[in-house]
Amino acid sequence: MLPPPLNQGGHLRRSGIVIGTGTFPTAVTFIPAGEGRTVEVAASLPGLQALQHAVELHMAERYAEALDRLGGLPDTGHGAHPHAPTTEGETIMTDLSTVTSADGTTIAYEKAGSGPAIIVISNVAEDHTGVAGVAKALSEHFTVISFDRRGRGASGDPQPYDPAREIDDIAALIDIAGGSAALTSGSGGCAITLDAASSLGGKVTGLYLYEPPFIVDDSRPPAPAGYAEHQEALVAAGKRSEAVEYFMTEMIRVPAEYIPAMKQDPSWDAMAAYAHTYAYDGRIVRGLQDGKPLPTDRWSIKVPIAVAVGGKGEEFIRKGAYALAALLPDVTVLTLADQDHSAFWMAPEPVAEQARTFLLG
């Protein structure tokens, strides 16, 4: 999403860029240009509320200013900087492992840390790098698996899309983890996480969900009728940019006056590349954002579930959390003080600590 600024030291990092307490991986490409080089930076800011916050803070402008300062540094060659690419034009990438899902689809994943297994499930329009901050924080106490969901990153995307196949993907990753694992996700990813826990039964040891965006009453307008179908039609017509704008304004409710500035940033094209996933997740959350009570027959989950809400979060999120607690037998609603909807991405350390405390004691 929007490129974040450099860290306080002014250093461009291969491993990620720091915003507040969140770290977001980047790809940095050095390209020959005459007697010098151009630098292309692709960064991910996947938290949906964080995106609005990034616009408010003019992060794109701050990033441009920092790169201007970088242009004033002398060229001392690759050997002078341990984090420089080894070849001009090389893009820094993360090596991933792969697993084959039940229908033959290749799912790319990354594994880190040690301890009980936990699988981090990403949100709409992001690959596994979007949750790298919380995955890293969790790896201090867990064996963490993060992965590219179908249609994202290095994973396959066979058609027609079927949400049930995403549950098969998670099952294959649980097998990689040793046969059982906890699951965690934030925002829209919480729906498929609940679906997987319900379907996979004893393979799932517990859940930590951060601010599932369920709309259960009139405290927030419901999702637009026919949202997923409209997104599918836009993508089929090649109108990927329009699909991003529709998602931002109608689902996330980003003020319309922010959209022109957002379109000027290269990250808009990155979001457009994943525009098809808006319809994917739109199908998954169908029936959970209609301004009506949660369905009573969708989930059967017996393991402990933490539903965390930010102390600065929106009221409709809190109401959805308590609605889930009233529906399932072992749900604990937690509050993460001083955080909002973006915390799963921008404040991974307190999120990971709360998850650890709940899941491991």
Summary of the structure (lengths in Angstrom):
residues: 361
radius of gyration: 20.2
end to end distance: 34.9
largest distance: 65.9
contacts: 1220
relative contact order: 0.14
helix: 39%
strand: 19%
